[in-house]
């Protein structure tokens, strides 16, 4: 469902960076399973993990985890 808190662009940026889920997990200090769950929207990362993901993927938290105005209604 577009615009929900579960939407994220982690997979898109990970693939652009040429990283596997395991490699990204290792780079940010979590398991491959945590990356899988994050990409699927089943897991909302902590602020600290979101920051590490953004830094590793060369973007910002706001780009990786976009919000819409519907979420604030």
PASEBA-1860 file (N, C-alpha, C; in nm, 3 decimals):
! residues 73
1> XXXXXXXX> 0.083/-0.117/0.000/0.000/0.000/0.000/0.088/0.124/0.000 ~ 0.090/0.203/-0.103/0.173/0.322/-0.107/0.137/0.421/0.004 ~ 0.239/0.486/0.057/0.217/0.590/0.155/0.201/0.541/0.298 ~ 0.216/0.411/0.322/0.208/0.362/0.458/0.345/0.361/0.520 ~ 0.353/0.357/0.654/0.484/0.354/0.718/0.569/0.234/0.675 ~ 0.506/0.132/0.619/0.580/0.014/0.577/0.652/0.034/0.443 ~ 0.616/0.138/0.371/0.683/0.164/0.244/0.824/0.212/0.268 ~ 0.916/0.157/0.193/1.052/0.207/0.200/1.123/0.175/0.069
9> XXXXXXXX> 1.239/0.236/0.052/1.315/0.220/-0.072/1.449/0.152/-0.048 ~ 1.458/0.078/0.061/1.584/0.012/0.097/1.629/-0.084/-0.012 ~ 1.540/-0.167/-0.059/1.576/-0.265/-0.162/1.628/-0.195/-0.289 ~ 1.556/-0.093/-0.331/1.595/-0.018/-0.450/1.738/0.037/-0.436 ~ 1.767/0.101/-0.324/1.899/0.160/-0.305/2.006/0.053/-0.283 ~ 1.969/-0.058/-0.218/2.065/-0.167/-0.198/2.107/-0.225/-0.333 ~ 2.009/-0.246/-0.421/2.040/-0.301/-0.553/2.125/-0.204/-0.635 ~ 2.092/-0.074/-0.628/2.173/0.026/-0.699/2.317/0.026/-0.650
17> XXXXXXXX> 2.335/-0.002/-0.521/2.469/-0.006/-0.462/2.541/-0.137/-0.491 ~ 2.470/-0.233/-0.549/2.531/-0.362/-0.582/2.559/-0.448/-0.460 ~ 2.477/-0.431/-0.355/2.498/-0.507/-0.232/2.395/-0.618/-0.219 ~ 2.437/-0.728/-0.162/2.342/-0.833/-0.126/2.280/-0.794/0.008 ~ 2.172/-0.863/0.044/2.111/-0.838/0.174/2.209/-0.870/0.286 ~ 2.285/-0.976/0.268/2.384/-1.013/0.370/2.494/-0.908/0.382 ~ 2.541/-0.856/0.270/2.647/-0.755/0.272/2.597/-0.625/0.337 ~ 2.474/-0.585/0.306/2.420/-0.465/0.368/2.402/-0.486/0.518
25> XXXXXXXX> 2.351/-0.601/0.556/2.337/-0.631/0.698/2.470/-0.624/0.771 ~ 2.572/-0.682/0.711/2.705/-0.678/0.773/2.756/-0.534/0.783 ~ 2.733/-0.455/0.680/2.781/-0.316/0.678/2.715/-0.231/0.786 ~ 2.589/-0.261/0.818/2.518/-0.180/0.918/2.504/-0.248/1.053 ~ 2.555/-0.371/1.064/2.558/-0.439/1.193/2.433/-0.514/1.233 ~ 2.359/-0.564/1.133/2.241/-0.647/1.162/2.245/-0.772/1.074 ~ 2.153/-0.863/1.100/2.148/-0.986/1.022/2.085/-0.963/0.885 ~ 2.110/-1.058/0.796/2.045/-1.056/0.665/1.893/-1.059/0.683
33> XXXXXXXX> 1.846/-1.136/0.781/1.703/-1.146/0.805/1.642/-1.011/0.843 ~ 1.717/-0.929/0.915/1.668/-0.795/0.950/1.653/-0.708/0.826 ~ 1.746/-0.723/0.732/1.737/-0.648/0.606/1.617/-0.697/0.526 ~ 1.597/-0.828/0.519/1.482/-0.884/0.448/1.353/-0.829/0.508 ~ 1.340/-0.833/0.638/1.219/-0.784/0.705/1.197/-0.635/0.684 ~ 1.305/-0.559/0.685/1.295/-0.415/0.662/1.247/-0.388/0.520 ~ 1.308/-0.454/0.423/1.269/-0.434/0.283/1.123/-0.471/0.259 ~ 1.075/-0.575/0.325/0.936/-0.619/0.308/0.839/-0.530/0.384
41> XXXXXXXX> 0.890/-0.446/0.473/0.803/-0.361/0.552/0.748/-0.429/0.676 ~ 0.804/-0.545/0.710/0.760/-0.618/0.829/0.831/-0.568/0.955 ~ 0.936/-0.491/0.938/1.016/-0.445/1.050/1.047/-0.297/1.032 ~ 1.016/-0.218/1.132/1.050/-0.076/1.130/1.181/-0.058/1.205 ~ 1.287/-0.018/1.135/1.417/-0.007/1.201/1.419/0.107/1.302 ~ 1.508/0.093/1.398/1.530/0.202/1.494/1.585/0.323/1.419 ~ 1.582/0.436/1.483/1.640/0.557/1.424/1.787/0.534/1.392 ~ 1.857/0.469/1.482/2.000/0.446/1.462/2.026/0.355/1.343
49> XXXXXXXX> 1.947/0.250/1.328/1.964/0.162/1.213/1.926/0.235/1.084 ~ 1.818/0.311/1.087/1.778/0.387/0.968/1.889/0.482/0.926 ~ 1.953/0.546/1.021/2.065/0.636/0.989/2.182/0.560/0.929 ~ 2.214/0.443/0.985/2.324/0.362/0.930/2.291/0.312/0.789 ~ 2.166/0.273/0.768/2.124/0.230/0.633/2.140/0.345/0.534 ~ 2.090/0.461/0.571/2.098/0.576/0.481/2.243/0.611/0.450 ~ 2.327/0.615/0.550/2.469/0.650/0.528/2.535/0.547/0.437 ~ 2.511/0.420/0.464/2.572/0.313/0.384/2.524/0.316/0.240
57> XXXXXXXX> 2.397/0.351/0.220/2.338/0.352/0.085/2.351/0.488/0.017 ~ 2.416/0.583/0.081/2.444/0.713/0.019/2.322/0.800/-0.002 ~ 2.229/0.796/0.094/2.108/0.877/0.083/2.069/0.924/0.222 ~ 1.945/0.970/0.235/1.896/1.016/0.365/1.785/0.924/0.414 ~ 1.757/0.933/0.543/1.648/0.856/0.602/1.516/0.895/0.536 ~ 1.498/1.024/0.509/1.374/1.071/0.449/1.351/1.012/0.311 ~ 1.458/0.989/0.237/1.446/0.928/0.103/1.419/0.778/0.116 ~ 1.486/0.712/0.208/1.467/0.567/0.226/1.329/0.533/0.282
65> XXXXXXXX> 1.280/0.618/0.372/1.154/0.591/0.440/1.062/0.712/0.424 ~ 1.006/0.733/0.304/0.926/0.852/0.277/0.792/0.850/0.354 ~ 0.750/0.967/0.395/0.620/0.984/0.461/0.527/1.061/0.369 ~ 0.398/1.039/0.388/0.299/1.118/0.314/0.210/1.188/0.416 ~ 0.136/1.287/0.370/0.048/1.361/0.460/-0.065/1.273/0.512 ~ -0.103/1.167/0.441/-0.209/1.076/0.487/-0.171/1.011/0.621 ~ -0.041/0.990/0.642/0.003/0.926/0.765/-0.019/1.013/0.887 ~ -0.042/1.140/0.867/-0.060/1.232/0.979/-0.206/1.265/1.002
73> X> -0.295/1.207/0.923/-0.438/1.236/0.935/-0.502/1.148/1.041
END
